[in-house]
Amino acid sequence: MKYSSLSFLSILFFTFISCNKYIPPQPPKLKTTTKSKPKNIILMIGDGMGVSQITAGMYRNGNKLNLERIKTIGLHKNSSSDNLVTDSAAGATAFATGVKTYNGAIGVTADSIPIETILEKAKKNNMATGLVATSTIVHATPASFFAHVKSRKMYEDIAESFLKGDVDFFVGGGLKYFTNREKDDRNIMEELKEKGYQMSSYFEKDFSDVKVDSTKKFGYLTSSSDPLTVEQGRKYLTPATQKAIDFLNNRSDDGFFLMVEGSQIDWGGHSNKTDYIISEMIDFDKAIGAALDFIENDKETLLIVTADHETGGFAINQGSTMDTIKGAFTSDYHTAALIPVFAKGPGAELFNGIYENTAIYDKMNKLMNAKSPN
């Protein structure tokens, strides 16, 4: 009987212990945060720039690119809402708004509803904003950051969108869509001047001779329609990138957002011209170098370099050398290949991994919002 009582008590004791065992205090779950937060964001888009385009440019540039100074690299999936193979409009709209939309859409959802862009959000946060492109400034990629139209071909409507004043600094081609319009006889250049912009164009003076008035918003149109290629003598991408950074950095104490596009890497792919791709890739990389020089000294700026899609199904074939690239193509249009994303500066660690193209907006937006204590 005594043995049975002891056994019973032992069972009760161990049952109590097992049901009420000591659990050490657990550290609180940490929210996903970045090591630091950027004051400024520079997004650089090499239109049509896949891994082979980067590689060809690197080999022909003495086996080196400024891109190699960036150590954080991810990949994005770039389909649009209606096609596995995106176009530049849907691709850039994904970056600008965080929403997948149909090919041809500019700053609108798949239901053609306007949606706020990262540039417009930056402006609401009192950040200075800028756009630089080697296409027309009303072309699909730059347009997706400030305009809201159903079709990328609505160039004159896109030009009118500058009158809202969200863009502080812009450089690109397309003067005719501002001054020699088909839908009306408006002069958008003059209307922008009336709204306080310092406006000029290639017709008046070369970009290298332009003195930027830091007290005004700034716009410069580099050509009537599409700008020249690098091989034809275009030289403004790097100087415009540098001027944009200097201008925007001094314009607002709350930081800036700048998008720079190397537009014609894509056009080389459409044309199936290897040398065209390479010359535009190297030119874009020079602008990347200028941005890197700034961010490495500034320490408060995040630089993101990516592409909207790859163009041409470009490959570097047998028999190529560092000096002679034998390129081949599977298409004269875009492909659905994964696209590299390079990031350097505060918040760069968010860009590791594989993710949708819309996540680039999500990450920029998170970092932008993290600047504010609210």
C-alpha positions as CSV (number, residue, x, y, z in Angstrom):
1,M,0.0,0.0,0.0
2,K,2.9,2.4,0.9
3,Y,4.6,1.5,-2.4
4,S,1.4,2.2,-4.3
5,S,0.9,5.6,-2.7
6,L,4.5,6.6,-3.5
7,S,4.0,5.5,-7.1
8,F,0.8,7.5,-7.3
9,L,2.5,10.6,-5.9
10,S,5.5,10.1,-8.3
11,I,3.1,9.9,-11.2
12,L,1.3,13.1,-10.1
13,F,4.7,14.9,-9.6
14,F,6.1,14.0,-13.0
15,T,2.7,14.8,-14.7
16,F,2.8,18.2,-13.1
17,I,6.4,18.8,-14.2
18,S,5.7,17.7,-17.8
19,C,2.6,19.9,-18.0
20,N,4.3,22.9,-16.4
21,K,7.9,22.5,-17.6
22,Y,10.0,25.6,-17.5
23,I,10.2,27.4,-20.8
24,P,13.0,30.0,-21.0
25,P,12.0,33.5,-22.1
26,Q,12.0,33.8,-26.0
27,P,13.4,36.9,-27.7
28,P,10.8,39.0,-29.4
29,K,10.3,38.2,-33.1
30,L,12.1,40.9,-35.1
31,K,10.5,42.5,-38.1
32,T,12.4,42.3,-41.3
33,T,14.4,45.4,-41.4
34,T,17.4,46.8,-43.3
35,K,20.7,47.6,-41.8
36,S,20.3,51.2,-42.9
37,K,17.9,53.4,-44.8
38,P,18.7,55.5,-47.9
39,K,18.0,59.2,-48.2
40,N,18.1,58.9,-52.0
41,I,17.3,56.3,-54.5
42,I,18.7,56.0,-58.0
43,L,17.1,53.4,-60.3
44,M,19.1,52.7,-63.5
45,I,17.4,50.6,-66.2
46,G,19.3,49.1,-69.1
47,D,16.4,48.5,-71.5
48,G,16.7,45.0,-73.1
49,M,19.9,44.3,-71.0
50,G,20.2,40.6,-70.2
51,V,23.2,38.7,-68.9
52,S,24.6,38.3,-72.5
53,Q,24.4,42.0,-73.2
54,I,26.3,42.7,-70.0
55,T,28.9,40.0,-70.8
56,A,29.5,41.3,-74.4
57,G,29.9,44.8,-73.1
58,M,32.3,43.6,-70.4
59,Y,34.5,41.6,-72.8
60,R,34.7,44.4,-75.4
61,N,35.5,46.9,-72.6
62,G,38.8,45.3,-71.6
63,N,37.0,42.6,-69.6
64,K,35.7,45.0,-67.0
65,L,32.6,47.1,-66.2
66,N,31.6,49.5,-63.5
67,L,28.8,47.0,-62.7
68,E,31.5,44.8,-61.1
69,R,31.8,47.3,-58.3
70,I,28.3,46.1,-57.1
71,K,28.3,43.0,-55.0
72,T,24.7,42.5,-54.2
73,I,22.9,40.7,-57.1
74,G,19.4,39.3,-57.4
75,L,17.1,38.2,-60.3
76,H,13.6,39.3,-61.2
77,K,10.8,37.6,-63.1
78,N,9.5,40.0,-65.6
79,S,6.2,38.7,-67.1
80,S,3.3,41.2,-67.6
81,S,-0.3,40.6,-66.7
82,D,-1.2,39.3,-70.2
83,N,2.0,37.8,-71.5
84,L,5.0,35.8,-70.3
85,V,7.1,38.1,-72.5
86,T,6.7,41.7,-71.2
87,D,7.2,44.9,-73.1
88,S,8.9,48.0,-71.8
89,A,5.6,49.7,-70.8
90,A,4.4,46.9,-68.6
91,G,7.9,46.2,-67.3
92,A,8.5,49.8,-66.3
93,T,5.0,50.1,-64.8
94,A,5.8,47.1,-62.6
95,F,8.9,48.9,-61.3
96,A,7.1,52.2,-60.9
97,T,3.8,51.0,-59.3
98,G,4.3,47.5,-58.0
99,V,1.5,46.2,-60.2
100,K,1.5,43.8,-63.1
101,T,-0.3,45.3,-66.1
102,Y,-0.9,44.5,-69.8
103,N,1.8,45.1,-72.5
104,G,1.5,48.7,-73.7
105,A,0.1,50.2,-70.4
106,I,1.7,53.3,-68.9
107,G,1.1,53.9,-65.2
108,V,-2.3,52.1,-65.2
109,T,-3.5,48.7,-63.8
110,A,-4.6,45.8,-66.0
111,D,-8.1,47.4,-65.8
112,S,-6.7,50.7,-67.1
113,I,-7.1,52.5,-63.8
114,P,-4.3,55.1,-63.0
115,I,-2.1,54.1,-60.1
116,E,0.3,56.2,-58.1
117,T,4.0,55.8,-59.1
118,I,7.1,55.7,-57.0
119,L,8.1,59.0,-58.5
120,E,4.8,60.6,-57.5
121,K,5.1,59.1,-54.1
122,A,8.6,60.5,-53.7
123,K,7.3,63.9,-54.7
124,K,4.6,63.7,-52.0
125,N,7.4,63.0,-49.5
126,N,9.1,66.2,-50.5
127,M,11.8,64.4,-52.4
128,A,13.3,65.9,-55.6
129,T,12.6,63.8,-58.7
130,G,14.4,63.2,-62.1
131,L,14.3,61.2,-65.3
132,V,17.1,60.7,-67.9
133,A,16.8,58.6,-71.0
134,T,18.5,57.9,-74.3
135,S,15.1,57.4,-75.9
136,T,12.5,60.1,-76.2
137,I,11.5,61.3,-72.7
138,V,7.9,60.2,-73.5
139,H,9.0,56.7,-74.4
140,A,7.6,53.7,-72.5
141,T,10.1,53.4,-69.7
142,P,10.4,57.1,-68.5
143,A,6.7,57.7,-69.2
144,S,5.7,54.9,-66.8
145,F,7.1,56.9,-63.8
146,F,5.0,60.0,-64.3
147,A,2.2,59.4,-66.8
148,H,-1.1,57.4,-66.8
149,V,-2.4,56.5,-70.2
150,K,-3.8,53.3,-71.8
151,S,-1.3,53.1,-74.6
152,R,2.4,53.8,-74.8
153,K,1.9,55.3,-78.2
154,M,0.0,58.3,-76.7
155,Y,3.2,60.4,-76.8
156,E,1.6,63.8,-77.0
157,D,-0.6,63.0,-74.0
158,I,2.4,61.8,-72.1
159,A,4.2,65.1,-72.9
160,E,1.3,67.0,-71.4
161,S,1.8,65.0,-68.1
162,F,4.9,67.0,-67.4
163,L,2.7,70.0,-66.7
164,K,1.6,68.4,-63.4
165,G,5.1,69.3,-62.1
166,D,6.0,66.0,-60.4
167,V,9.3,65.8,-62.3
168,D,12.0,68.3,-61.3
169,F,14.6,67.4,-63.8
170,F,14.3,65.6,-67.1
171,V,16.6,64.9,-70.2
172,G,15.7,62.9,-73.3
173,G,14.5,63.2,-76.8
174,G,11.1,63.9,-78.4
175,L,10.9,67.7,-78.9
176,K,8.3,67.3,-81.6
177,Y,5.8,65.9,-79.1
178,F,6.1,69.2,-77.2
179,T,6.2,71.7,-80.0
180,N,5.2,70.2,-83.3
181,R,2.1,68.3,-82.3
182,E,-0.5,66.6,-84.5
183,K,-3.4,66.6,-82.1
184,D,-3.3,70.4,-81.4
185,D,-1.3,73.5,-81.8
186,R,-0.1,73.7,-78.2
187,N,3.5,74.4,-77.3
188,I,4.2,72.3,-74.2
189,M,7.7,73.7,-73.9
190,E,6.3,77.3,-73.5
191,E,3.7,76.1,-71.1
192,L,6.4,74.4,-69.0
193,K,8.4,77.7,-69.0
194,E,5.3,79.5,-67.7
195,K,5.1,76.9,-64.9
196,G,8.6,77.8,-63.8
197,Y,10.7,75.3,-65.8
198,Q,14.1,76.2,-67.3
199,M,13.5,74.6,-70.7
200,S,15.8,74.2,-73.7
201,S,16.7,71.8,-76.5
202,Y,19.4,70.6,-78.9
203,F,18.0,73.1,-81.3
204,E,19.2,76.0,-79.1
205,K,22.4,74.7,-77.6
206,D,24.4,71.5,-76.9
207,F,23.7,69.8,-73.6
208,S,27.3,70.3,-72.6
209,D,26.8,74.1,-72.8
210,V,23.7,74.2,-70.7
211,K,24.0,76.0,-67.3
212,V,21.4,74.5,-65.0
213,D,19.5,77.1,-62.8
214,S,19.2,75.3,-59.5
215,T,16.3,77.6,-58.5
216,K,14.0,76.3,-61.3
217,K,12.8,72.9,-62.4
218,F,14.8,71.8,-65.5
219,G,14.0,70.1,-68.8
220,Y,16.2,69.5,-71.9
221,L,15.1,67.8,-75.1
222,T,18.0,66.2,-76.9
223,S,16.4,65.5,-80.3
224,S,13.3,66.1,-82.4
225,S,12.3,62.4,-82.2
226,D,14.6,59.5,-81.2
227,P,18.2,60.5,-80.0
228,L,21.2,59.5,-82.0
229,T,23.0,56.3,-81.2
230,V,26.4,56.3,-79.4
231,E,28.0,55.2,-82.7
232,Q,26.4,58.3,-84.3
233,G,27.9,60.6,-81.7
234,R,25.4,60.8,-78.8
235,K,27.4,61.8,-75.7
236,Y,24.9,63.1,-73.1
237,L,24.0,60.1,-70.9
238,T,26.8,60.3,-68.4
239,P,26.9,64.1,-68.2
240,A,23.1,64.2,-67.8
241,T,23.3,61.6,-65.1
242,Q,25.9,63.7,-63.2
243,K,24.0,66.9,-63.6
244,A,20.8,65.2,-62.5
245,I,22.4,63.9,-59.3
246,D,24.0,67.2,-58.5
247,F,20.8,69.2,-59.2
248,L,18.5,66.8,-57.3
249,N,20.9,66.4,-54.3
250,N,20.9,70.1,-53.8
251,R,17.2,70.6,-54.4
252,S,15.7,68.9,-51.4
253,D,16.8,68.2,-47.8
254,D,14.4,65.2,-47.9
255,G,16.3,63.3,-50.6
256,F,15.7,62.5,-54.2
257,F,14.5,59.8,-56.6
258,L,16.2,59.5,-60.0
259,M,15.5,57.1,-62.9
260,V,18.1,56.8,-65.6
261,E,17.5,54.6,-68.7
262,G,20.1,53.3,-71.2
263,S,17.3,52.9,-73.7
264,Q,19.1,51.8,-76.8
265,I,20.6,48.5,-75.6
266,D,17.1,47.3,-76.4
267,W,17.1,48.8,-79.9
268,G,20.4,47.0,-80.7
269,G,18.6,43.8,-79.7
270,H,15.6,44.5,-81.9
271,S,17.9,45.3,-84.8
272,N,20.0,42.1,-84.1
273,K,23.1,44.2,-84.2
274,T,25.9,43.0,-81.9
275,D,28.0,46.2,-82.1
276,Y,25.0,48.4,-81.4
277,I,24.2,46.4,-78.2
278,I,27.9,46.6,-77.1
279,S,28.4,50.3,-77.7
280,E,25.1,51.2,-75.9
281,M,26.0,48.8,-73.0
282,I,29.4,50.4,-72.5
283,D,27.8,53.9,-72.6
284,F,25.2,52.8,-70.0
285,D,28.0,51.4,-67.8
286,K,29.8,54.8,-67.9
287,A,26.7,56.4,-66.5
288,I,26.6,53.6,-63.8
289,G,30.2,54.5,-63.0
290,A,29.2,58.2,-62.4
291,A,26.3,57.1,-60.1
292,L,28.6,54.7,-58.2
293,D,31.2,57.5,-57.7
294,F,28.5,59.6,-56.1
295,I,27.0,56.9,-53.9
296,E,30.3,55.7,-52.6
297,N,31.2,59.2,-51.5
298,D,27.6,60.1,-50.3
299,K,26.9,57.0,-48.2
300,E,23.1,57.9,-48.1
301,T,22.1,56.7,-51.6
302,L,20.8,53.4,-52.8
303,L,21.7,52.5,-56.4
304,I,19.7,49.8,-58.2
305,V,20.6,48.7,-61.7
306,T,18.4,46.3,-63.7
307,A,16.5,45.9,-67.0
308,D,12.9,45.5,-67.8
309,H,13.5,42.5,-70.0
310,E,16.1,40.9,-72.4
311,T,15.9,41.7,-76.1
312,G,16.8,39.5,-79.0
313,G,17.6,36.2,-77.3
314,F,21.2,37.4,-77.7
315,A,24.0,34.9,-77.3
316,I,27.8,35.0,-77.6
317,N,28.9,32.2,-79.9
318,Q,31.8,29.9,-80.6
319,G,34.7,31.8,-82.2
320,S,34.2,35.0,-80.1
321,T,37.2,36.7,-78.6
322,M,37.5,39.7,-76.2
323,D,37.9,41.9,-79.2
324,T,35.4,40.2,-81.5
325,I,32.1,39.1,-80.3
326,K,30.2,36.8,-82.6
327,G,26.6,37.4,-81.5
328,A,23.6,35.4,-82.5
329,F,19.9,36.0,-81.9
330,T,16.7,33.9,-81.5
331,S,14.3,36.8,-82.0
332,D,14.0,40.4,-83.0
333,Y,11.7,41.0,-80.0
334,H,11.9,40.5,-76.2
335,T,12.4,37.2,-74.3
336,A,11.2,36.1,-70.9
337,A,14.6,35.3,-69.4
338,L,15.3,36.2,-65.8
339,I,16.9,39.6,-65.4
340,P,19.7,40.5,-63.0
341,V,19.2,43.2,-60.3
342,F,22.3,44.9,-58.9
343,A,22.1,47.0,-55.7
344,K,24.6,49.0,-53.7
345,G,24.1,51.4,-50.8
346,P,21.8,51.5,-47.8
347,G,19.1,48.9,-48.1
348,A,20.9,46.9,-50.9
349,E,20.5,43.6,-49.0
350,L,16.8,43.6,-49.8
351,F,17.6,42.9,-53.4
352,N,19.2,39.5,-53.0
353,G,17.2,36.5,-54.2
354,I,14.7,35.8,-56.9
355,Y,11.4,37.8,-57.0
356,E,8.8,39.3,-59.3
357,N,9.6,42.6,-61.1
358,T,6.9,44.2,-58.9
359,A,9.0,43.5,-55.8
360,I,11.5,46.2,-57.0
361,Y,8.8,48.8,-56.4
362,D,7.9,47.1,-53.1
363,K,11.4,47.2,-51.8
364,M,12.0,50.9,-52.9
365,N,8.6,51.9,-51.4
366,K,9.5,50.1,-48.1
367,L,12.8,52.0,-47.9
368,M,11.2,55.3,-48.9
369,N,8.6,54.9,-46.1
370,A,11.2,53.8,-43.6
371,K,12.8,57.2,-43.9
372,S,9.8,58.7,-42.0
373,P,9.2,58.0,-38.2
374,N,5.6,57.6,-39.1
